[in-house]
Amino acid sequence: MSELLRIRVTVLDTWEDVALDLPASTTLAAVKSAALAAAKVADRPAEFVLKFRGATLPDESRSLADTGIPADAGLIVLRARRLAVR
């Protein structure tokens, strides 16, 4: 059984902080999808990027453990492309 990590994810579309308890083997893509679902963002996860310590995590097939993300880490989910302001 994989160790559970509590991570905090801020979803910038809603400015909502989501706490997730996930196995260390969870992929970054699954983390992003879970955070968007918890924040009730209906857009496709592919339209968003995941960041840790200010850097984009480009390979979302890697796990939390593979990436070295520790317990209580803060991640950010934001749109890959900015929306036009009118």
Rosetta silent file (secondary structure, phi, psi, omega in degrees, C-alpha in Angstrom):
SEQUENCE: MSELLRIRVTVLDTWEDVALDLPASTTLAAVKSAALAAAKVADRPAEFVLKFRGATLPDESRSLADTGIPADAGLIVLRARRLAVR
SCORE:     score description
SCORE:     0.000 S_00000001
   1 L     0.000  135.356 -176.961    0.000    0.000    0.000 S_00000001
   2 L   -81.301  145.163  178.095    1.332    3.389   -0.974 S_00000001
   3 L   -64.849  136.851  176.664    1.898    6.151    1.567 S_00000001
   4 E   -85.534  135.070  175.905   -0.787    8.864    1.536 S_00000001
   5 E  -112.944  133.510  171.241    0.394   12.412    1.028 S_00000001
   6 E   -92.490  122.096  176.351   -1.693   15.424    1.964 S_00000001
   7 E  -125.506  155.119  177.352   -1.142   18.151   -0.604 S_00000001
   8 E  -111.265  131.638  179.842   -2.761   21.535   -1.071 S_00000001
   9 E  -125.119  125.338  174.660   -3.727   22.659   -4.550 S_00000001
  10 E   -96.374  122.622  177.980   -4.839   26.195   -5.374 S_00000001
  11 E   -98.495  109.857 -171.433   -7.090   26.313   -8.434 S_00000001
  12 L   -68.916  -23.145  177.378   -6.667   29.826   -9.809 S_00000001
  13 L   -60.312  -33.373 -177.180   -9.920   29.825  -11.802 S_00000001
  14 L  -117.283   -5.421 -174.747  -11.830   29.833   -8.517 S_00000001
  15 L    55.165   33.373 -179.918   -9.057   30.847   -6.066 S_00000001
  16 E   -99.530  133.459  173.202  -10.083   27.778   -4.099 S_00000001
  17 E   -91.972  127.351 -178.399   -7.599   25.827   -1.983 S_00000001
  18 E  -116.395  127.255  174.771   -8.227   22.095   -2.175 S_00000001
  19 E   -96.567  127.961 -178.854   -6.695   19.627    0.286 S_00000001
  20 E  -125.849  134.353  172.088   -6.139   16.183   -1.201 S_00000001
  21 E  -106.374  107.882 -173.193   -4.960   12.981    0.499 S_00000001
  22 E  -130.884  151.350  173.655   -3.475   10.876   -2.281 S_00000001
  23 E   -63.017  149.092  179.108   -1.119    7.917   -2.600 S_00000001
  24 L   -62.385  -18.690  179.979    2.453    8.898   -3.484 S_00000001
  25 L   -84.150   -0.697 -179.131    1.984    6.833   -6.670 S_00000001
  26 L   -66.589  134.162  178.838   -0.741    9.197   -7.996 S_00000001
  27 E   -73.111  156.562  177.937    0.162   10.753  -11.344 S_00000001
  28 H   -63.477  -34.145  176.997    0.365   14.518  -11.689 S_00000001
  29 H   -62.306  -40.021  179.304   -2.412   14.355  -14.305 S_00000001
  30 H   -69.275  -36.151  176.257   -4.675   12.668  -11.740 S_00000001
  31 H   -61.123  -47.536 -179.618   -3.777   15.313   -9.124 S_00000001
  32 H   -61.308  -45.513  179.616   -4.727   18.071  -11.558 S_00000001
  33 H   -63.143  -41.503  179.942   -8.005   16.364  -12.488 S_00000001
  34 H   -65.386  -40.424  179.496   -8.914   15.773   -8.828 S_00000001
  35 H   -66.480  -42.693  178.763   -8.233   19.400   -7.905 S_00000001
  36 H   -64.327  -40.878  178.779  -10.299   20.722  -10.818 S_00000001
  37 H   -65.170  -42.574  179.930  -13.178   18.389   -9.939 S_00000001
  38 H   -64.590  -31.903  178.999  -13.064   19.412   -6.266 S_00000001
  39 L   -87.990    2.069  178.918  -13.152   23.087   -7.284 S_00000001
  40 L    59.656   40.439  174.275  -16.053   22.324   -9.673 S_00000001
  41 L   -94.585  119.074 -172.358  -14.189   23.550  -12.763 S_00000001
  42 L   -89.142   -8.365 -178.713  -15.832   21.867  -15.743 S_00000001
  43 L   -69.974  161.480 -177.558  -13.230   22.697  -18.402 S_00000001
  44 L   -65.726  135.365  178.100  -10.910   20.007  -19.750 S_00000001
  45 H   -56.794  -27.896 -179.976   -7.843   19.311  -17.590 S_00000001
  46 H   -63.837  -18.061  179.091   -5.680   19.560  -20.737 S_00000001
  47 H   -82.624    1.261 -175.308   -6.388   23.322  -20.743 S_00000001
  48 E  -123.995  156.940  173.152   -4.532   23.677  -17.415 S_00000001
  49 E  -119.321  158.721  178.870   -0.976   23.283  -16.150 S_00000001
  50 E  -112.793  132.756 -179.695    0.253   22.175  -12.736 S_00000001
  51 E  -123.678  147.650  175.714    2.996   24.143  -10.958 S_00000001
  52 E  -137.357  125.082 -178.070    5.177   23.407   -7.948 S_00000001
  53 L    53.788   38.233  176.302    7.460   26.044   -6.427 S_00000001
  54 L    83.813   -8.039 -177.976    6.768   28.308   -9.412 S_00000001
  55 E  -105.564  138.099  175.703    7.852   25.789  -12.038 S_00000001
  56 E   -69.110  138.301  176.371    5.543   24.030  -14.471 S_00000001
  57 L   -97.286   95.479 -170.056    5.525   20.253  -14.116 S_00000001
  58 L   -73.857  -31.391 -176.515    5.570   19.261  -17.805 S_00000001
  59 L   -98.099   90.345 -175.853    5.528   15.437  -17.540 S_00000001
  60 L   -78.365    1.415  174.665    2.156   14.721  -15.943 S_00000001
  61 L   -84.128  -11.739  178.013    2.622   10.968  -16.341 S_00000001
  62 L   -76.650  155.929 -179.439    5.102   11.058  -13.435 S_00000001
  63 E   -91.204  168.809  174.960    3.917   10.335   -9.898 S_00000001
  64 H   -57.608  -43.902 -179.830    4.063   12.555   -6.834 S_00000001
  65 H   -64.434  -44.451 -179.615    6.879   10.342   -5.501 S_00000001
  66 H   -60.983  -34.132 -176.662    8.825   10.420   -8.802 S_00000001
  67 H   -82.913  -15.823 -179.986    8.633   14.209   -8.853 S_00000001
  68 L    81.326   23.942  179.177    9.768   14.517   -5.234 S_00000001
  69 L   -78.812  121.171 -176.251    6.690   16.385   -4.040 S_00000001
  70 L   -84.804  169.309  173.889    6.615   16.147   -0.234 S_00000001
  71 L   -61.388  147.447 -179.403    3.647   15.938    2.131 S_00000001
  72 L    67.182   17.456  177.604    1.963   19.312    2.778 S_00000001
  73 L   -70.823  153.001  175.287    3.295   20.682   -0.501 S_00000001
  74 E  -108.869  123.802  176.839    1.435   23.512   -2.196 S_00000001
  75 E  -116.546  163.657  178.819    0.682   23.176   -5.894 S_00000001
  76 E  -129.852  136.227  172.117   -1.115   25.507   -8.277 S_00000001
  77 E  -112.412  123.837  177.442   -3.426   24.670  -11.188 S_00000001
  78 E  -142.278  163.525 -178.705   -3.864   27.447  -13.725 S_00000001
  79 E   -63.367  141.956  178.172   -4.851   27.820  -17.336 S_00000001
  80 L   -69.223  -32.227  178.453   -2.139   27.052  -19.866 S_00000001
  81 L  -123.165  136.798  178.089   -3.275   30.065  -21.887 S_00000001
  82 L   -69.005  145.887  176.698   -4.541   33.303  -20.444 S_00000001
  83 L   -85.209  143.172  178.162   -8.120   34.279  -21.192 S_00000001
  84 L   -67.520  140.264  177.142   -8.714   37.544  -23.016 S_00000001
  85 L  -100.679  130.993 -178.778  -10.080   40.351  -20.873 S_00000001
  86 L  -117.803    0.000    0.000  -12.836   42.407  -22.438 S_00000001
